[in-house]
């Protein structure tokens, strides 16, 4: 029995790293478990704030923090366990820890940015001024900045000169700039779209200079995807928008009704009454914007009609609703014309038959007189 006791004491004393390693691993797992529970409870409390940024922080930090605890704790346990072995692998533990920390912080930053981008305009959070296109552009820039920064820190940790890497990148950037001028032009074209915001995702745009018309579906760094009205995808290089005129009907405040209507010349006596009733119709119509110009005037003596025009604006800018309103107004104007006993004119031509008949008879008489004189 004494021999067994002496053997155990000798084994423990010669392997003193084992209990230390066990304690460190156990403590690491316990801290990771407690951190998970704390994050779960904190998340339930912060969800009541309707703020996207605190939810983004918790969601982004949840997994990277757990891995950070595990990496730091297990690396310390590995260094303790390997003290007696003298393994050369222990020399790489500091670099491993630094690289792991850099990677996990970059992972956290990218998760945070992606969560904010995906939920910034969600109805569950408070409203924000940024539109979808601008928030997407800023998110892409931030993610690219995080990746580049993490890459430079990794190079510095591995012993490479960051100044040399940047110098190589500068020379390479010049070479790429000459070789890919169109790509850079499209990139800066996208940047101008994001800054000036002439249109955004979901807008209906058209260009009088090019055969471009449709709804904007996506604004990338090189191309903008537009869905035409016949449902075909149209890919436009962003550099083109710096050279053409773009009309954005989606940003209109009103839509205009501008129509010319003609009545018969025989209805000139009731034309003033028709004009007055049409004015009253537009002034009392709930879909017409009274703050804008409203005109109903006799305009011109046409070739076959007395023409008057209506010029007004609807409150809505929706395409289908506008045409329903316009249809209703035109039909009511037709009813007003009919109520006064008038008719809408159509192209006509009057032929003076009496004069033609007189000329024919005169010609026949002259021919008969010439025949009688010849006999």
Secondary structure as UniProt FT lines:
FT   HELIX           2..14
FT   TURN            15..16
FT   HELIX           17..46
FT   HELIX           47..49
FT   HELIX           52..81
FT   TURN            82..86
FT   HELIX           88..92
FT   HELIX           93..119
FT   TURN            120..121
FT   TURN            123..124
FT   HELIX           132..157
FT   TURN            158..159
FT   HELIX           162..179
FT   HELIX           181..196
FT   TURN            201..202
FT   STRAND          204..207
FT   TURN            208..211
FT   STRAND          212..219
FT   STRAND          223..227
FT   TURN            229..230
FT   STRAND          233..237
FT   HELIX           238..242
FT   STRAND          247..248
FT   HELIX           249..251
FT   STRAND          255..263
FT   HELIX           265..267
FT   TURN            268..270
FT   HELIX           271..284
FT   TURN            286..287
FT   TURN            290..291
FT   STRAND          295..301
FT   STRAND          306..314
FT   HELIX           319..339
FT   TURN            340..341
FT   HELIX           353..374
//
